[in-house]
Amino acid sequence: MATNIRVLYDGKYYIEPLVKSVKWSGDVAKPHRTLQVSLSNTINGEEQAVDIEVGKEIRFYADGAGLFRGIIFEYNVSNRGDATLTAHDENVYLTKNVDTRKFVNMTAQAIVKEIGKAYGIPTGDIAATGYVIPKLILRNMTLWDMIVTALTETRKQNGRKFVPVASNGKLHLREKKDGAVRWMLEDGVNITSASRSRSIEETRTSVKVIGGDDKKPLTATETDAAMVKQYGLMQHLEQAESDLKQSAITQLAKQRLKDLAKVNEEVSVEALGISDVVAGTAVYAFESMTDLVGGFYVNADTHTFQGGTHLMDVTLSKTDDLPKLEYEDDPVKKAEVKKKKKKAAGKTTKSKKTKKPSASDLFIQSISNR
């Protein structure tokens, strides 16, 4: 059955008669989804059929379902009228603003709301994240990196996973929970090609967390004995915030081991298109040659609509992690403190009683004077 598409430009013009193909894509490493439209924007070969401008809105529908709403960021056209436009949904503005901000005793939920309010990004349902982050000083970061850092700190403490999504022109924050998987990708049914890779390059079988201060250091070490036996000892070292208590440091070590003590698996699948299978969702996949069996998360997707057909390329993995951004507590301030300590140490050395030169020192000095 052919897929029926519609493309609405600037809320006024349906331009699908000009469209040659549409690519609709997303990635868990990015806050926004992207629409790329290839079209023949001319009727007579002499002028453009529709004057397309960057900054205007574009909407995309497939079989009556609204799949995309966003802003055109790029438009290219040749002398033959062949044109391409690229649009992103509203979450793209999280990557287009860079700032330095300080958050004290706030949850990631509160941080997302504050960022949205400060930068005019409409927010919808923002899930309660639970963990109160003592302090975050985020320097020269995009708003997206700030949010990911806050979510990373949250997950390290309570193990809960959250993902920002764009819907109806608003930024939402949803918790990712294990639930029923609705879609199946199967060899001989809807899979057209597949490949699979497994790696322990990023695997860690032990985690050590150091906190406290120089006078009263606090440490916690967690090890997965079974994985050490199978893959060898590979230890991850992490520096915790100085004001965390021993219980929090121990919990951090346990959670980080849970995150890192796993074999990374990635699968690439090309299949007949399913509009609901997008980055962040889960699917079952079965393919005999690659021995692909079980549930996977979609890390990235590209849906292609052309000539009435709908195909998709998806990247699958066993984990559904956002990219992690580790928080480093005010590196500029730390550098200044070190500089002051060095300077103070130099003054202390000068103030000490000068050591009496030895006979060797006097001999070397006399040669230098000559």
Salt bridges, closest charged atoms under 4 A:
ASP10 OD2 - LYS12 NZ 3.89
ASP10 OD2 - LYS56 NZ 3.94
GLU16 OE2 - ARG6 NE 2.98
GLU57 OE1 - ARG59 NE 2.89
GLU57 OE2 - ARG69 NE 3.53
ASP82 OD1 - LYS20 NZ 3.54
ASP82 OD2 - ARG80 NE 3.52
GLU90 OE2 - ARG69 NE 3.21
GLU114 OE2 - ARG101 NH2 2.92
GLU153 OE2 - LYS156 NZ 3.10
GLU175 OE1 - ARG160 NH2 2.95
GLU238 OE2 - LYS156 NZ 2.75
GLU238 OE1 - HIS236 NE2 2.87
GLU238 OE1 - ARG256 NE 2.94
ASP259 OD1 - ARG155 NH2 3.46
ASP259 OD2 - ARG256 NH1 3.61
GLU265 OE2 - ARG196 NE 2.37
ASP276 OD2 - ARG182 NH2 3.67
ASP301 OD2 - ARG33 NH2 2.65
ASP301 OD2 - HIS303 NE2 3.51
ASP320 OD1 - LYS161 NZ 2.94
ASP320 OD2 - LYS176 NZ 3.72
ASP321 OD1 - ARG155 NH1 2.42
ASP321 OD2 - LYS324 NZ 2.95
GLU326 OE1 - LYS156 NZ 2.91
GLU326 OE2 - ARG256 NH2 3.27
ASP329 OD2 - LYS135 NZ 3.51
ASP330 OD1 - ARG139 NH2 2.75
